[in-house]
Amino acid sequence: MRTIIVILSAIVTFTYIGCEDHFLQVENNPPLSPKGLYAFAADGYVELSWLANGEDDLDGYNIFVSASPSGQFQYIGSTKNEVYIDRGAKNGITYYYKLSAYDFSGNESVLSKGYAYATPRPEGFDVNLKNYRDTPNMAGYDFSSNTIGPYDDQYTDLFFEYYDGIYYFDVWNDTEIQDMGYTSSLDEIVKSPTRGWSPTGDVRLIAGHTYVLRTWDYHYAKVRVISLSANQVVFDWAYQLQSDNTFLKKNLANERGKLIAGKGSLERDK
């Protein structure tokens, strides 16, 4: 009888310990919400990046998007990395993003407290403009239609000039331009300033410099000069379809007034 009792006691003890070990492996704590979310606008897509979570059992991240910061955020995809590209984004539309993190046990964090937003925009590369003093019909550029045309066309946003050994971008007096300095790529300038424009309506060109514009119909653009010669300039560009100020956009006339060159260009023509 004593032997039977000892064996039963050992079985009960072993069973209890086994259950206890299994219970300790269950994880109910969700990961922390992701932080440091950043949205980068590109041509036809938005690239998201954020700081890595530190949990050992982290499995990945869920991405959510909304049409407004206070609207309902809808799930659009998941990733196991700290980068996600939203290829469903369209140029000229602003998108707002949030994240959650999830672990191997299926626990999911609440959405990130903050949000990131971006407005995709078109871009182009290796545009070639001629010197308006020699080839006036191939010297101007219109960002809205991505076309090269006459420097004095109704919709020309900027035009190229070579004069007395110096290269220029010229704009009409209803358009603003300024030099942002040397950049390693077009993407280095993320946001356009709203002040500091050239008082003469022109800028001297240097290869590798990026220039920002506010067009006559209140859209922002940037161009990065690739190469220069007396006959031509080659540049890359990006143009924001969405007006920065809706009120001004709604009250603009459909046509521009008389085209008047900036002070710099007018002085050189005297």
C-alpha positions in Angstrom: 0.0 0.0 0.0 2.8 2.4 0.8 4.4 1.8 -2.6 1.2 2.7 -4.4 0.7 5.9 -2.6 4.3 7.1 -3.4 3.8 6.4 -7.1 0.5 8.2 -7.3 2.0 11.2 -5.5 4.9 11.4 -8.0 2.4 11.3 -10.9 0.4 14.1 -9.5 3.5 16.2 -8.8 4.8 15.6 -12.3 1.5 16.5 -13.9 1.2 19.7 -11.9 4.7 20.9 -12.8 4.1 20.2 -16.5 0.9 22.3 -16.5 2.7 25.1 -14.6 5.5 25.3 -17.2 3.0 25.4 -20.1 1.0 28.2 -18.4 4.1 30.4 -18.0 4.7 30.4 -21.8 1.4 32.1 -22.6 2.1 35.8 -23.5 -0.8 38.3 -23.1 1.1 41.6 -23.1 0.9 43.5 -26.4 3.9 45.4 -27.8 4.3 49.1 -27.3 2.9 51.4 -30.0 5.4 52.2 -32.7 7.1 55.7 -32.6 8.9 58.0 -35.0 6.6 57.5 -38.0 7.7 59.6 -41.0 6.0 59.8 -44.4 7.9 60.7 -47.6 6.0 61.8 -50.7 7.1 60.5 -54.0 5.7 60.2 -57.5 2.6 58.0 -57.2 3.5 56.5 -53.8 4.3 57.3 -50.2 7.2 55.7 -48.3 6.8 55.3 -44.6 9.5 54.7 -42.0 9.6 54.5 -38.2 11.7 53.5 -35.2 12.1 49.8 -34.5 10.2 48.3 -31.5 12.5 46.7 -28.9 10.4 43.6 -27.9 12.1 40.2 -28.3 8.8 38.6 -29.5 7.9 41.3 -32.0 6.5 39.8 -35.3 5.7 42.9 -37.4 3.7 46.1 -37.9 0.2 46.9 -39.3 -0.3 50.1 -41.4 -3.4 52.1 -41.4 -4.5 55.1 -43.6 -7.1 57.8 -43.4 -8.3 60.7 -45.6 -8.1 63.1 -42.5 -6.2 63.1 -39.2 -9.5 62.7 -37.3 -11.1 60.2 -39.6 -11.3 56.4 -39.4 -8.0 54.7 -40.1 -8.3 51.7 -42.4 -5.9 48.8 -42.5 -3.9 48.7 -45.8 -1.0 46.2 -45.1 1.6 44.7 -42.9 5.4 44.4 -42.8 8.1 42.9 -40.7 10.5 45.7 -41.4 10.5 49.4 -40.4 9.7 50.6 -43.9 6.5 50.4 -45.9 5.6 51.7 -49.4 2.0 52.7 -50.0 1.7 52.2 -53.8 -2.1 52.8 -53.7 -1.5 56.5 -53.1 -2.3 58.9 -55.9 -0.7 62.2 -56.8 -2.3 65.3 -55.5 -4.2 63.6 -52.6 -3.1 63.9 -48.9 -2.9 60.7 -46.9 -2.6 60.3 -43.1 -1.0 57.2 -41.6 -0.8 55.4 -38.2 0.8 52.1 -37.1 0.3 49.2 -34.7 2.8 46.5 -33.7 2.0 42.8 -33.1 3.9 39.9 -31.6 4.2 36.1 -32.3 1.3 35.4 -29.9 -1.1 37.6 -31.9 -1.1 40.5 -29.4 -1.5 43.9 -31.1 -0.7 47.4 -29.7 -3.0 50.3 -29.9 -2.4 52.7 -32.9 0.5 55.1 -32.7 -0.4 58.3 -30.9 0.8 60.6 -33.6 0.2 60.4 -37.4 2.3 61.2 -40.4 1.0 62.6 -43.7 2.2 63.1 -47.2 0.9 64.3 -50.6 2.4 62.4 -53.6 3.4 64.6 -56.5 4.7 64.1 -60.1 8.4 64.4 -60.9 10.6 64.3 -64.0 14.2 63.9 -64.9 16.7 65.2 -67.5 14.6 68.1 -68.8 16.6 70.1 -71.3 15.9 73.8 -71.8 17.6 76.0 -74.3 18.9 79.6 -73.9 16.0 81.9 -74.6 18.2 84.4 -76.3 19.1 81.9 -78.9 16.2 79.4 -79.0 13.2 81.2 -77.4 10.7 78.5 -78.4 12.5 75.8 -76.4 13.5 77.8 -73.4 10.4 77.7 -71.1 8.9 75.0 -68.9 5.4 74.5 -67.6 5.2 72.2 -64.6 1.5 71.6 -64.7 1.6 70.0 -68.1 5.3 68.8 -68.0 6.0 70.5 -71.3 8.8 72.6 -72.9 7.7 75.6 -74.9 8.3 79.3 -75.6 9.8 81.3 -72.8 7.0 83.8 -73.1 4.1 81.3 -73.3 1.1 82.1 -71.1 1.7 79.0 -68.9 5.5 79.1 -68.7 6.7 78.9 -65.1 10.4 79.5 -65.6 12.9 79.8 -68.5 16.7 79.5 -69.0 19.1 82.3 -69.8 22.8 82.4 -70.5 24.2 86.0 -70.5 27.7 87.4 -70.3 29.1 84.2 -68.9 26.4 83.6 -66.2 23.6 81.1 -66.2 20.1 82.0 -64.9 16.6 80.7 -64.2 14.2 83.6 -64.9 10.6 83.8 -63.8 7.8 86.2 -64.5 6.8 88.8 -61.9 3.8 86.7 -60.6 6.1 83.7 -59.8 8.7 83.4 -57.0 12.0 81.5 -57.0 15.0 81.0 -54.7 18.2 79.0 -54.4 18.3 76.3 -51.7 22.0 75.6 -52.2 23.8 72.4 -53.0 21.9 69.1 -52.5 22.9 65.5 -53.1 19.6 64.7 -54.7 16.3 66.2 -55.6 14.7 64.5 -52.6 16.8 66.4 -50.1 14.5 69.3 -50.2 11.3 68.0 -48.5 9.4 71.2 -47.9 9.3 74.5 -49.8 9.8 77.7 -47.8 7.2 80.4 -48.0 9.6 83.4 -47.8 13.1 84.4 -48.9 12.3 84.7 -52.6 14.6 86.4 -55.0 13.8 90.1 -55.2 15.0 90.2 -58.8 12.9 87.4 -60.2 15.9 85.3 -61.2 18.6 83.1 -59.7 22.2 82.3 -60.8 22.5 78.6 -61.6 25.1 76.2 -60.3 25.2 72.5 -61.1 24.1 70.4 -58.1 22.0 73.3 -56.6 18.2 72.9 -56.0 15.8 75.8 -56.6 12.3 76.1 -55.3 9.4 78.0 -57.0 5.9 79.2 -56.1 4.1 79.4 -59.4 1.7 82.0 -60.6 -1.3 79.7 -59.6 0.2 79.1 -56.1 1.7 75.6 -56.6 5.2 74.7 -55.3 7.9 73.1 -57.4 11.6 72.3 -57.1 14.3 71.8 -59.7 17.8 70.4 -59.3 20.4 71.4 -61.9 22.3 68.5 -63.4 24.4 70.2 -66.0 25.0 73.6 -67.6 26.3 75.0 -70.9 25.9 78.2 -72.9 23.2 76.5 -75.0 21.2 74.6 -72.4 20.4 73.5 -68.8 19.5 70.0 -67.8 17.5 69.5 -64.6 15.3 67.2 -62.5 12.0 68.5 -61.1 9.1 67.8 -58.8 5.7 69.6 -58.7 3.0 69.7 -56.1 -0.5 69.2 -57.7 -2.2 70.3 -54.6 -2.3 74.1 -54.0 -0.8 75.1 -50.7 -3.6 77.6 -50.1 -7.1 76.5 -51.2 -8.6 79.9 -50.7 -6.2 81.6 -53.1 -6.6 78.8 -55.6 -10.4 79.2 -55.7 -10.2 82.9 -56.3 -7.6 82.9 -59.0 -8.5 84.0 -62.5 -8.4 81.3 -65.2 -5.9 83.3 -67.2 -2.8 85.2 -66.3 -2.4 88.9 -66.9 0.4 90.5 -69.0 3.7 88.7 -68.6 6.4 91.0 -67.0 9.9 89.7 -66.5 11.7 90.0 -63.1 14.0 92.9 -62.4 17.1 90.9 -63.1 16.1 89.9 -66.6 14.8 93.4 -67.4 18.1 95.0 -66.3 20.1 92.7 -68.7 17.8 93.7 -71.6 18.5 97.4 -71.2 
